């Protein structure tokens, strides 16, 4: 039986069930070798309160780490192999197993490039999930020149529902990276860890996410909104919710993925818009030889679309942006964009004006939201905060990232209104389904249950409701487990 012998975490109660699985489940006992310690780490998902898809354009975002989390147990092994076990999550009783030698990540004693690894994991769709875990080893090999002389047995157990827009993928990446760094004595400060985890998702998994998910999973604080300026990853501190207000997340039942075509096309459209604006403004343009994108430098905007003010956008640039443009036409006229994690399809038509406007307006909304949170003298604070959330939701829909299901949940919140203690709601994360964030009075739990009940009657889907918060991986730290018969 394994027991905790070393603990840097203040949240021991949350891992009791996890340690019990290690001690009692046969498939787990077959994974771990007796005589070797096990490192345990934890990383939460997040509720995107404001900012969302504007993160890749440099916006300020407000994120709340949720109670639901991913736990990882990692044991170093003498052989240079990875043995990964993912225990079936709620609603998925199927355990997933993946094994690979670390030599897959090497060619002629050097790490392979990320595109090679991406092809490796995509060649068998049933094993694509393992890229989030094994990919962390390659990123450490590439970015920090880490040489792994040993492999690892890794067990994963997640309470975060997948595809709900609450960043189950970032939690998995962060918990894994934290476990690897602890077990292999690799020192990483929290921000750097988040950025390396983003590389796992962008370059090995192939999902073009921004960095807010990983930063929140690493650095988030319980019951506080983490304020992040995504330029590229500046932690601006935390913002407290007023004592009389609360946030919930209601799962729509429609699966969301940032690797989906809707999210990617909106992101590409925004970068197209920035490229066109840069050309209009006669900025410095440096062509990168042999590549299909350009690098734009601007002393006022610092290369981020969100730094263009609403007034400047409307007065100077909006009228020059096309509603949409064919990929091959854009490439012919502009060469490419500054985005290194998406690729323009020459045969596809991309919306441009609306995806470009979204982060500019969203940055203004998020800043106003922050100001209202700290202004205790504003008597209409809840109504104004809620209205900003409704505006953000409408902008998502205008970009093509809404869904009938999330629209229905937002409308149920709007219909309940102030009389039921509810003030605002919006789609979260990458949109196109997933979870709706709801703002209301602290005592409005009954109203949330009523909305979930109505939604279930209409759709037959019983929503998961995200109610509580917890701190990120940095605050959790790690635990060390050892078999009790080895403790002297």
Protein Blocks (a to p, Z undefined) as FASTA:
>chain_A
ZZdfbdcbfblmlmmmmmmmmmmmmklmmmpcghiacddddddddddfbhpjmmmnopac
dddddfbdcdddddddfbdcddddddddehiabdcdddddfklmpgehiacdfklmmmmm
mmpmklmmmmmmmmmmmmmmmmnopacfbdcddddddfbdghklnopmmmmmmmmmmmmm
mmnopacdfklmmmmmmmmmmmmnopacdfklmmmmmmpcehiacdddddfbccebjcdd
dfkbccddddehiacdfkbmklmmmmmmmmmmmmmmmmmnopacdddehiabdcdddfkl
nopaklpcfklmmmmmmmmpcfbdcfklmmmmnopafbfkbccdfkbccdfklmmmmmmm
mmmmmmmmmmmmmmmkbmklmmmmmmmmmmmmmmmmmnopacfklmmmmmmmmmnommno
pabdcdehjlniijddddddfklmmmmmmmmmmmmmmnopacdddfbdcddfklnopadd
ddfklpZZ
